[in-house]
């Protein structure tokens, strides 16, 4: 198979697996049925699981478990459901609920972006992962919050399909390192806005907040996750 055909095949598989991921995200409380998922991907049931694991870096079961834990982390923070109910929905019978943290509403978008980028061979050692957040979650209704999931791309790359180009504002930033689960980021934010900002004498610039994710949620335990918070300054 030539390079062109190989690239086209990878892109096609990435598109198919993106459909599977979206189906999983929309049916988290359903029993995993590999035959059904193979139909969604239009792949043979005999090969679907291997294709999925090779391209996603994890099994379908691991994906579903991680997404359920993402959802549980949000529910624990917001307190919208009893802890026992959250534990059952995440697949745990105990209220001592372990979790891998979450990207909140941007989690599914990051997963879809990873699938697309993998199919386009955009990943490499220099690739960096960012989240750009445009709204204040304490002052904006949840369904109105705007954010972008971003990966750095090679020089000269042009967006196509569902991908769009974004640039992170230049200038001054205060950068803070958060070590630990994503679900605990709010604690760091409270300190940054409630303590550091008042004591620093700095003024915020009219620009969105940026997070950079320094390691991979799929391969690093939650206590070791490292996230930089970039606070734009005048």
ABEGO torsion letter per residue (X at the ends): XBAAAAAAAAAAAAAAAAAAAAAAAAAAABBBBAAAAAAAAGBBAAAAAAAAAAAAGBBAAAAAAAAAAAAAAAAAAAGABBAAAAAAAAGBABABBBBAEBAEAAAAAAAAAAAAAAAAGABBAABBBBBBBABBAAABBAAABBBBBBBBBBBGBBBBEABBBBBBBBEBBBBBBBBEBAAAAAAAAAAAAAAAAAAAGBBBBBBBBBBBBABBAAABBAAABBBBBBBBBX
